[in-house]
């Protein structure tokens, strides 16, 4: 049996009264509990603090940190809230640190499973699982990079998290994606393990906007982190299969094109953009090579070749002179 490394959790929570109790129950019910869990209420006004306080009373390893109220809502605020929790762990001994959203739930051995994966491979710096939306939709890992780790729950080896410098406070978002790319750029392996999933209780990216606007904003974010235009074209086509049918993919592509035409600034270094684009082109190349290998024509040609070889072997056998006795 591999001994689970000590781990800590940080959860930035802004007005999560609707779902945070599901997350708390999931963590409290873990077979391997965290050494510390900092829940940072990011100016919540909906009763989030009261829900957390009830559990803090019974579980001293849970701590509530209150941030002042703010009118502006952006992803940089989430990073600032995370960092407020991170500062409380400065003198805490741990090997693994995880960012956990306040609107997901999971089974009792969720963290034990991920900690075991980290323990089994010293080169793994960041792990996670897919999430399932309430609609039942999840990632199709025939097309989604298994090396991407969802921001719903990102579990870092401490050395990896420190090597990438933590989360980048980008107002427009993609903070989780930037962290994953940065980890690989620093030489760490990142991996999603689809054997398990967590349940995401709010439709991703729809806290304050419609689904189509969320797709548009996602396209803008794709541009700001440096997605290759060719990659984005195929991503747009693929997204047209998802709900809302066709419209979602078009909104994604329009967001990317709008950001490109407006020359929206990129908050990430050019080194990261170059690294990401190399990865994307390599993945497209591999995808098309597989398509060629497994295309119906290739399969048919392979079958014909095998059939011809079998016939030739049979003919050669039948023409052999029988042995003399």
N, C-alpha and C positions, 0 to 999 in steps of 0.2 A: 504494500500500500504506500502511495506517495503522500507525504505529509503536506497538507494544504498550507501555502504561505499565508502569512497575516495580510489581510487586506482592509482597506478603508473605502468608504463611499462618500461622494459629495453630490447633493441634489439641489440645484437651483430651482426654486418653485415660485411662480408668480400667478396668484389667483388659480390655484389648482384644487380647490375644495371639492370639486366634482369627482376627482379621480385619485387624489393622493392617498386616501386610506387604502385603496386597493394595492398601491405600491408598498405602503408601510406593512400591510399584512403579509405581502409576499416576502419582504426582507426579514421580518420577525420570524417567519416560518421556515427560514433556510436551515438546512442540515449543518452548514458551516456559516456561522454568523460573522459579520465584519467586526473588527476590533473597535471601529468607530464609524459612525454615520453622521455627517454634518448635513442638516437640511437647512438651506439658506432661503428664507422667505424674502423674495425680492420685492418688497413694498406691497405685499398682498393685502387686499381689503375685503376679501370674500369669506373669511373664516378659516382660511388655510392654517393660520397660526394656531387656532384653537384645536383643530384636529391633531396637529403634530404634538402640541403640548400634552394632550391626553396620553399619548404613547411615551413621551419623554419621562413622564412620572413613573412608569412601570419598567422602562428600559433605559438605564443610565448610560448606555453606550450610544444612545441617540441624543444629538444636541441640536437645538434650534437656534439659528442665528438670524437676527432681524436686520434687513437693510431698509434704509429710508425710502419712503414712497417717491416715485418719479412718474412724470407724465409721459415721457418719451418711451416708446417700446421699440427695441431693436435687439439684435443678436449680441452686440457688444455688451449690453447690459447683463445678458446671461453669463458671459465670461467674467465680468466684474463680480457677479454674485458667486460664481464658482471660486474665484480667487479669494473671496472673503472666507469661504469655507476652507480653502487650501491653506490659508495662513494659520488656521487653528490647528493644523496637523504638523506644523513645522518640527515640533519636538517629539512627535509620535513615531514609534518604531513600526514600520510596515514594509512589505515588499511589493505590494500591488495596490494600485489606486484606480478607482472606477468613477466615471461620470454617469449618473443614473437619472433619467427623466422621471418626472413626478406623475406621469399618466400611463405607466405600463404595469403589467403584472406578469408573473412567471411561476414555474413550479418550484418545489422545495429544494431540489438539488441543482438549481440553475447555476449558482456561483461555484459550487463544488465541482461541477462539470468544467467550467471555464478555468478555474484554478488548476485543475489537473492537466489541462492542455498546456498551460504556461509552464508547469513544473516538468512536463515531459520534453520540452524543447527550449533550450536556453536562448535560441535565436528569435523566438516569438516575442515581440514587444507589445503587441496589441491584439486582443481577441474580442469576439462578440458573437451574436447569433442574429438571424433574421428576425424581423418583427412581422406580426400579422395584423392587418387592419381589421376593424370591426366588420367590414364587408367581407372578410375572409381572404382578401387579396394579400399576397406576399410576393417576394422576389422570385423570379424564375432564374435559377443559377446556371441555366444553359447559356444565358446572355449577360447576367450581371456578374461583375468581377468578384470572385470568391475572396479576394484580398481586401475588398472594401468592408469596413465595419460601421454599421449604423450608429448614429449618434444617440439613439434611444438608450443604449447601454454600451459604453466603451470601457473595456477593462485593460489597463496599461500595466506592464511591468514598470516599477518605479523608475528604474534607470532609463527606460525608453521615454517616459513622460518628461523626465528632466532633460534628456538629450534634445528633445524637440522644443523645449522652452515653454511647455504648457500650451494652452489654447490661445490663439490669436484673436484679439477683440475686434472682429470685423462687423461693422454695423449691418451690412447686407446679408450676412449669413455664411453658410458653408464652413463654419468653424470646425465641425467634426470631420468634414472631408479634408480640409487643410491639414488637420492633425494626422490623419491616416497617411496622406501623401508624404508629409514631412517625416514620419516615422520610417517609411520605406526608403526615402531619400537618404536618411541617416544610416541605412544598412540593416534595419530591423525587418523581420517578417511580420506581416499583418494577416489576420485570417478570420473569416466568418465560418462558424461551424453550424451547418443547417440541420444537424441532428436534433437541435432544440430550437424553439422559437419563444419570443415573448409577445404578449398581447398588447397592442397599442390601442388605447381607448379613444383617442381623438384622431380624426383624419389628419394625416401629416400635412403641416403647413397651412391649416385652415383656421387657425385660432382667431383671426380677425379679417379674413378675406374669403372670397369664393374659390371653388376648386380651379376654375379657369385662370383667375388672377394668380393663384398659387403656382400654377404651371408656368405662367408668364414670368413670374419672379424667379422660378427655378431656372428658366432659360437665361435670365440675367445673371444669376449666380454662376451658372455654367461658364458664361463668358468671363466673369471676373476672376475665376480661379484658373482660367487658361485652357479650357477644353479646345481641342483641335477642331477646326470647322468641319472637316470630313467626319470626324467622330460624332459631332453634334448633329450632322445630317442623318446619319444612321440612327442615332438616339431618338431624333424627332420622329422618324418613320416607325421605329419600334413602339414609341409611346402612343402612337395613334391607335394601337390595338387596345389600349387600356381605357377605362371609363374616365371622363365622357368620351365615347368612341370618336376618333378622328380629331375632335375639337381640342382635346387635351394635348395631343402631340403638336398640333398647329400652334397652340398657345405657347408651348415650350420653345419651338423654333422661332416664333415671332419675338419672344423675349430675348433670345440670343442675338438675333439680327438687329433688334432695336439697340441693344447695348453696344454691338459692334459699330453700327452707324453713328452712334452718339459718342463713340470712343470713351465709354465709361472706364474710369480708372480701375486698375487692378491692385488690390492691397497686398498681393503676394509677390515675393521676389521672382525675377525672371528665371532664376535657377530652378525654382519649383515648377514654373510653367513649362520649361524645356523638358524636365524630368517627366512630368505628367503626359505631355504630348508624345514623347518616345514610347511610354508605356501603352498609350492608346493605339498608336500605329502598330506596335508589336501585337497587340491583342486582335486588332482587325485583320492583320496578316494571318495570324493563326486561325482565326475564325474562317476566313475564306479558303485557306488550305484544307481545313476539315470539310468545308462545303464541297470542294472539288473531289476529295477522296470519297465522300459518302453520297455524292450526287447519284440520282437514278441511272444516268448514263454510265458513270464510272462503275457502279455496281453491276450493271448489265454487261459492260465490257469485261469486267473481272469474271463474271459467271461464264461468258462466252469463252474466254481464254481457258478457264478451268475445264469447261466441257471439251474443248479442242484437245487439251492435254490428255484428258481421260480417254478420248477416242483414239488418239495416237498411241497411247499406251496399250489399249485393248488390241489395236491393229497389229502392233509390234508383237504382242504376246501370241496372237492367233497365227502369225506367220512363222513363228519359231518351228524348227524341225523337231519333231518329237524325239525324245531320247531313245537310244537302242538298248535293248536288254540282252 
